[in-house]
Structure formats: structure tokens, C-alpha cells
Amino acid sequence: MAEPTYKWRGKDLTYDQFMDGPGAKLSTDQAEAALDKASGATKTRRALQRAMTAAGYKKVEKAGDRTIYFEGNGKSLSFGTYGEVEKFLLENKLIKDEKAEAAKAAAEKKAKAKAKADAKKAAEKKKLADKKAAEKAKAKASGSAQTGSKKPRRAPIAGAVPAQSKKRSVGTAPKADAKKSTAVKKTTAAAKKPVKPVKKAAAKTTAKKSTAVKTTAKRGRTVSTPKNLDDNLIIKVGKRNYTQKRLHDLALDTYQYDMGKDPKKAKTVKTTVLADQKKCQFVVNGKEKGEFNL
């Protein structure tokens, strides 16, 4: 077997060349440790020899020969360097590959750290998504509650008298026409008793067909409406005020356009305001009935 060489700073050196050159300033143990490391061994000679002995091999010394001999298990082994001895032990799994195991442990540690970081990131992301979803659901529920609590706004009816101050009672006319208007009181007594006819001054303008106002608790206000009507009588429904003439005109419009009748043939029109239903019912000529929304 040819004498083995060792790689030392780019040069191939034999044992004697190394010991006479770079290893001259080192002790024998230090020089041999440097040679073993140069051959690829990661463990010391003693550690490798103990491993071979544990595996059933015994080192055999031969004078003047640098070759490393081991005998055992029915075999005779020879190695040029202790790096080759370590390689033999690793290939036969007689010792642990500490370098590979360290690399494997480092890789597993890194993988665990990454998995932990990914899990934490995913948890934070999910928490943020749940928070946003909860806020969105809360805002939607709040919006639905507000929408449901608000009453729909009705379009204004042409000719309807706008509501005055909230402090005024139902049927109260503006202060400027207080002396001329007829107040309709929403009381139990007024609901049972018919309102007295208008005085002589009003009677002159209505001629033979006087204005009669009836109030009932369930049916609302019933008004017989002749051709000449007094706009001073105000009927309040919700937030809107209607004059007697306006109710008469709306009844005739419904009679003409919705019922397809000739308004010129309407000699008498009697209107009944259902305030709780926000409707007005009317009877034309005492027999033809209709209604419209207020």
C-alpha cells in the first residue's frame, strides 16, 4: 500500500514531510491531530480507535509502516489516514454523523420556528378578519335598526296647507285668521255632538246649502261640501293640514280620473276624513262612493 499523503495548504505532504516541515514546531500529538483534520477526520485518533474497538476491531501495530491496521470480526482492515477510518465507521453506522445530525437539528429548528411564525401570522390575520366582520355586521345591524325605526316620508300633496307650529291643536287655524276660522276640538264631547251651523254671515255665502261638520271618534270628520266652500276650516291629518275646499277638489279629481265619472254631474259631495287611516272617503250625489289617501 502506497504511503498516504495529506493536503496541507494546497500541497500533498507525506507523514515525514509534514513532521519535518509544518509539524516540526508542534508536539507529536498536535502534529498528528493536524494531519487527521487535514485527512477529513472530525474526531480524534483516540475517539476513532475506541469506536473501532467497540465495533469489535483491534488496532495492529507494524514497525516502520504508517498504514493503520485493524483486525476483528474475521476481517483485516487497513487505512491510509484516520479520515478513512472515520468514513468506514460512518458508512457502517458504527458512529453517529454528528455533522449531519447537527445540520438536521438546525433544519428542524428552523422549520419549527417558521411554522410557529406562520401560525402566529395566520392567527393575527384571522383575528383581524373576524374583528372587521364583527364591525361590519354591527354597522349593518345598526343601520337596519335606524332604517326600520324611521317612518317613510310621504310626498307632499299639491294644495295641502303646510303644518304650523306643533303647539297648535288639531284643527286650529293660523293666528291671523283666528277670528274667521272655526276650531274643531278633538274631545269626546265634540265627537258625540254635531258642530253648530255657521252663523248668518257664513250662511249668506253658502245660500241654501249650509256647511255641516260632523265628528265621530271612529269614523273621523264628515263634511258635506257645497260649491261655495269656506277655506277657513282647517282639518289636520298627521303633519298636513287640509281645507274644506281642498278635500272637495281632491274628491272630484278621484271621481273624474280614478272612477271615470263626469264631475259636472256631481251635485253634492260629502267627504269623511279617517285621520287614523290617513284616508278620505266621499259620497257623490248621495250614492256613488270613493276614497283617496291623504
Steps between C-alpha positions, in 0.01 A plus 500: 500500500641837395582744774208741548528873446331786675365825355669786678447852367475380139784252517501122525735403785597161640509438872880552517486813280239652724681409822830641366335812361176661633474259794858548624394772742210291635492216744440153362138494619433849356663412168305173468174684588573751223564216253179323600302821451666548161387149403136585574468355848281691745581284800830432672707184442419370845125551443515315167709217649245462785220487243679224305565305821131531594412365155722193558819610325845516657784725379812320379837676508764421237847653543610745230157500333276812506196299389226461761397136556196357679403138536178349629166341411692271263636793304830682455462871423762754395463880468737770377366772732266534792269690271445169319442326834224748587346458155490119552327544835242740356421282198439200723301713748736412781509863613263789466551761233506795737544749219198369312298475820592858593395616154177300529428643847566852373265443205228361729540793738475744211191320366334508842576871540356570153187293572451683829541839331259399222243378753528823697464706183197297390340539845552877494360517147194297600449712811512818291258351244257395778520847653424666167213258435354570847527878448337469157216287640451745788489797262254316276276410795513858627413634157210256466368599844515870412335440163225296657433761769453782250155544348493533118457858387191560287515726201327834559153533346448800278289761672543357849541765764837457679490416869547792737663489841482170693340685793179564305217258560329297226289719277647832624537767230793751481485792745437755224167331412412396855182709506372360171587127543287237670701295754430127501572363849617140526307401813250234594223753531569646159516149357142427612331837433484649148653843453251785483430653159697805393356838599300725271809659340620161379146394410472781243793369298380138509143593409263208546772233533653561842827352624452220753797351689465164677766338717506138617763316700522203264410638157683836518360832369212501247445821303223565245662723239285733285639698209579811702742387772670685782883456502519607862412153632828305543511121554835360613603144404842394624730792421283638218211744507212489252233758429139410430536615142817294448325180615212580263741549206692178576172306518391635160842418350470139625138488377605614152840333438489185714128422469457638146195712587391842382569753778240739355228257608618510861230707673596409856829372644525378857855431632599297807857528635641185664798654681622173652516337154612819324216464248201701386177333391240686292145451371385673181131572452424288806578163336839481319781427747875536469812571704854637469813509716606808694 
